[in-house]
Amino acid sequence: MKRVGLLGCGTIGSAIALAIESRSIHAELTHIYDASRAAAESLASRLPESRPEITSNPNLLFTSRTDIIVEAAAQQALRDSALAVIQNRKDLMIMSVGALLDDSIHDVIFEAAREFGTRIIIPSGAIAGLDGIRAVRAKLERVTLTTTKHPDSLRGAPFFDKSDVTPDGITSPTVLYEGPAVDAVSLFPANVNVAAALSLAGIGGSRTTVRMVADPNTDKNTHRVEASGTFGGMTFEIENVPSPTNPKTSWLAVLSAVEALGGYCSDDVRSSSNRNGAAYNR
Ligand SMILES: NC(=O)c1ccc[n+]([C@@H]2O[C@H](COP(=O)([O-])OP(=O)(O)OC[C@H]3O[C@@H](n4cnc5c(N)ncnc54)[C@H](O)[C@@H]3O)[C@@H](O)[C@H]2O)c1
């Protein structure tokens, strides 16, 4: 049975822990860490069967006897920890995929994974259809992602520091940003995971266009992907309900994380379209 260590005990981390606790995922949750000790303790109190050890610092998590570390914390946590996880020869599942829009981070992680022979798992997260994008990658010419969210889901984004627009001042659907995915990451760091996953599956963050729309009339996080090239075209739209505990995180992302870790931990033969835990290599 795989031994799992958890970095981040918030919305996604808790769902993963509870899926292991209820045996929906066939694994052992042995160690957990969160920058907030209270968050780790609160989660541990809900895991009477698993009884994971709460490590007092991230290094003790990375050196623990585990097969995989699940990062469900924050982009900075991934930047700080990915190399240490890989150097300790552990597989790594990444939820803060937005950090990989930075080529230097991406390359360090994937080169280290090759060198140390570990796997990088990137769940499809809050989007679907990436198998199709990957399949036509070499024939893709244009990819546009239009993400529409309630202004509350974008609150706190650095974009608002540099703009006259405020979340409370938005009274109708408003395009806040249109441009390359790589530039969206500094403006909407907590909201670019889908853009990153799409960029990695397709033609990269500089050639993938992101349009960020704030709509005070919506209660969904909607992602519309329009892709075209010599293969033809594809358009798909995902309408996500925000998770109850974090309006920035779509429920689909939580479910996808559980599914991807379940796939990693199971010995089942899985179809390639179902293998959303595949490592991406550009
Ligand atoms: N791939 C996707 O499609 C997708 C979708 C939604 C969210 N995400 C990302 O997944 C991550 C987790 O999302 P969530 O909804 O569970 O967030 P959350 O805010 O509910 O929980 C994050 C937890 O991580 C902890 N944390 C933050 N920085 C840390 C650090 N440096 N070290 C250790 N712990 C740290 C926080 O204290 C918190 O308990 C976020 O980065 C989010 O942007 C990805």
The ligand as an ORCA input file, in Angstrom:
! r2SCAN-3c Opt
* xyz 0 1
  N      -4.937     22.478    -10.145
  C      -6.119     23.075     -9.994
  O      -6.974     23.092    -10.890
  C      -6.407     23.750     -8.703
  C      -7.713     24.101     -8.384
  C      -7.954     24.686     -7.164
  C      -6.922     24.978     -6.294
  N      -5.653     24.678     -6.664
  C      -4.514     25.014     -5.795
  O      -4.321     24.008     -4.825
  C      -3.761     24.603     -3.639
  C      -4.619     24.201     -2.434
  O      -5.947     24.657     -2.630
  P      -6.996     24.624     -1.417
  O      -8.316     25.004     -1.984
  O      -6.881     23.348     -0.656
  O      -6.447     25.837     -0.518
  P      -6.778     26.156      1.014
  O      -6.487     27.608      1.184
  O      -8.115     25.643      1.386
  O      -5.691     25.294      1.812
  C      -4.303     25.521      1.681
  C      -3.625     25.064      2.976
  O      -2.217     25.106      2.750
  C      -1.605     25.745      3.860
  N      -0.380     26.392      3.379
  C      -0.240     27.533      2.658
  N       1.041     27.774      2.396
  C       1.734     26.763      2.955
  C       3.122     26.448      3.025
  N       4.032     27.241      2.460
  N       3.485     25.325      3.673
  C       2.559     24.521      4.236
  N       1.240     24.778      4.219
  C       0.838     25.879      3.584
  C      -2.623     26.730      4.391
  O      -2.378     27.018      5.767
  C      -3.927     25.983      4.165
  O      -4.282     25.188      5.291
  C      -3.719     26.112     -3.893
  O      -2.440     26.509     -4.320
  C      -4.711     26.314     -5.020
  O      -4.413     27.438     -5.824
  C      -5.388     24.046     -7.820
*
